[in-house]
């Protein structure tokens, strides 16, 4: 058993070493800058292979990423796939964020020309299928994938961005002239959604309140229901419960109005406070009268 494990580990290390030994580095000239990239020397690559760009994060480089993705490269050895690891401009990409401090963004490096040149390079050299071009990246490389999807959708079949949510928070442009905020649902749509939710709540809340009252009152199970004459105090507690329900509904309507119709920050603060009032008053109103009397 130990011999089998040792042989397996040795074979794995040998395969990794062979992969490392077959790395090819090249470059193309783009707007006066030599942009570099790396890939494995194709062994059984056939005509019409898929091309996959693997993009490093901000501050990284293609060679280091090749080392960290040795397992991925090993799995594609017998596949008709060519993995390419390009280098960003001075370790960064001119990616999809509007504002970034890297030189690639500040100098507005032409990444489309770089990736277009690489696709042409591999199409000419290895006859790859130009309809099967993909990109995957992490962090800043993921942001670059977003940009490729925006600006080179005609040349890329699909992209995958990993750990790249910060680009969204930085207000990127997803489509030409269209920001994330502009692409989001409009005010009228949001109001319509709220109204639809409230319509469902009209059915849901009474049912939940009834279930809540039965549970707290101990009357949800089977058996004889206790009967007793309602006293004056009991009727008063029922009246208090109805008042709490009305108050809860008033808080709910006010909260929705302040949060959806008004735009000022102070109005939103009042709306949040109204929702807290709705929760407290709703809880008080949902209590059975006898339980509420005990709490008092």
N, C-alpha and C positions, 0 to 999 in steps of 0.2 A: 504493500500500500504506500509506504514511504517513497519507494522508488518511482511509483506512478506520479505522486505529487511532485517530486523533485524534477522528473522529466517534463511534466506539464509546465511548471514554473520556468524551467530552462527554455522550453519552446516558446513560451510567451515572451520572455526577455529577448530571445533571438529575433522574434518577429518584430518587436518594438525597435530593436537596434537596426534591423533591415529597413524599417520604415524611416527611421531617422537618417539613415545613410542615403536615402533616395530623395531627399529634399532638394528641390530646384528653386532658385531665387532669380527673379528677373525684374525688369522695370520698363515703364513706358514714359515718354516725355509728354507732360500735360502743362500747357501754359508756362513753359520755362522751368518746370520742376520735374525731376525724375521721381516718379511715384513707383514704389517697389511692392512686390507681392511674392508669396511663396506657395509652393504646392509640391505634392509628392510626384515622383517620376512615375508616370502611368505604366502599369505592367500589362494587365489584360484589358485595358480600356479599349472599347470598341467605338466605331462611328455612331454618332447620335447619343453620346453619353449626356447625363445631366450635369449641370454646373452649379456648384453650391459655394457661395462666398460665406466665410466664417469671420465675423468682424469682432475685433477686440474692443474692450472698453476704453474709456478715457485714460490716457497715460500709459497704455499698454502697447504691445506690438505683435505682429503676426507670428514671429518665431516662438515667443513665449507661449502664445495661445496654442500653437501646434504641440508643444510639449505637454500642455495641460489637457489636451484632447486626443491623446495617443490612442485611447480606447475607441473613440469615434473613427479615427483614421484606420485603425486595424479592421473595424467592421466593414469599411467600404473598400477594402483591398480587393475583394472578389465581386464587388458590385460595379455596375457601369456608371459610376459617379466620380466626378473630379472635384475634390475639395481644394479651395483656394483661400489663402490667408493674406489678405492685403494689409498694408501698413497705412495708418492714418497720416495726415500731414503733421509732422513733428509730434506724433503720438496722439493726435486728436482728429476728430472728424468735423467737417462743416455740416452739422446735422440739422435736425428739424426745429430746434429751439430758436426763437426770435433773438434772444439775448444770451450770449455765452462769452466767457473771457478768453477762450483759446485763440491762438493765432489763426487756426483754420477758419473759425467763424469771422474773426475780425478782418482777415484778408479775403474773405468770401471765396475760398478755394473751390474750384470747379470739380466737385465730386462726380457729377453726372458724366463729365468727359472722361474721368478716370475709370469709372465702372464700365462705361460704354466702350472705352478702349480695351479694357481687359476682356470683355465679352468678344469683341472682334478678334483679339489676340488668340483666344482659345478656340474660337470657331475656325480660324485659319489653320492653327497648328494641330489641333486634335479633333476637328470636325464635330464639336459638341452640338447638341440640339439647342438652337437658340430659343426654342419655345419651352425649354425645361431649365430655366435659370432661376435660382433661388438665393436667398440671403437669410442668414441668422446671426444675431448679435446680442451681446449682453451690455447693459448699462449704456454708455455712449455709443457702442456698436448697435444696440437696439434702437436708439434714437436715429442713427443713420439708416437703419432698416425702414423706419417710418418715412424718412425722407425719400428713400428709393421707391417706396410704394406710392408716394405722392407725385414725384417728378419723373419716374421712369416706369410707370405701370405698363407701358407697352413692351418693355424688355424683360421685366421680372414676372414670373408666374405667381410667386407667393413669397412672403417674408415672415420671419418669426422674431419678435422682440422679447427679450428676457430681462427682467428687472429693469424695466425702462419706463416706469410710471411717472418719474420725475419730469419727463418731457411734457406730459399733459399738464402738470402743475405749473410749468413754466410758460403756459399759454402758447403752444406751438400752432403753426398754420397747418391744418390737416389737408385742406384743399386750397387751391390758388385763391387768395383773398378771403378765405373763410376760416375764422378761428374756432376753437372748441366752444367758446361761449356763444358765438353766433350760430353754431351748428346745433346747439341744445334746443330743447323745446321752447317755444314762445310762451308768453304770459297767458294768452287765451287757452293754449293747450294745457298748461299747468292747472288753470282754474277748472277746466273741464274734467281733468283727472281727479281733482279734489272733490268736485260735485259727485262724480261717479263713486268715489270711495264713501262719501257721506250717504249716498243712496243705499249702499250695501250696509253701512253702519246702522241705518234705520231698522233693518231686519235683524242684524247681529246683536246689537247692544241690548235690546229688550230680552232676547233669549238668554244672553249671558247674565243679565241682572236677575231674571227669574231663577236660573240655575244657582246663582250665587246666594239668593235669599233662601231657597230651599235647603241648600247645603248648610248654611250657617244656622238656620232654624232647626236643623235636625229632622227635617220632614222629607228628605230625598229618598229614604229607604222605604221598605214595605212595613206594614203593620197598621194598627189603629191610630188615627190622628187624634191628638189630644184636643178635646173640646172644652172651651171655657168662655164664660160671658165676657165680652169686651167691657172693660171699665173705662171711666172717663180719662184716666191717665193713658190707657192704651190707645184711645182715639186721638189723644193729643200727640202721642208719639207717631201715629200714622200720618197725622197732618204735618208733623215736622219732616217725615220722610218724603212726603210729596213736595214739600217746599225745597228740600235738598235736591230732588230730581230736577225741578224747574231751574234751580240755581245752576246745576251742573250743565243743563242744556244751554242756558244763557252764556256760561263761560265757554262752552264749546263753540257756539256760533261766533262769539266775540273773538276767540282765539283764531279761528279760521279766517275771519274777516281781516284782522290785523296782519296775519302772516301772508295772505294771498293777494289782497287788494292793495293794501298800503305798501309803500316802498321805503319809508324812512326807518332808520335803525331803531329809534325809540318805539315806533309802532310794532316792530318785530319783537322787541323786549316785552312790550305789553302783551302781545300775542302768546309768547312763551309762558308768561305769568298766568294768563287766562287758562292755558292748558293744565297748569298745575292746579289751579282752582277747580277745573273740571274733574280732575282725578280725585281730589279730596272730597268735593261735594258729591260726586258720583258714588264714591265709596260709602259715604254717610247715607245717601239715599237708597243704596242697594241693601243695606243692613235690614234684617227683619225688625219690626217694631219692638218685639220683646228683647232682642239682643241689643238694640240701640238703647233701650231703657236701662239695661244692665250697665252699659258703658257710661251712661250719664251718672 
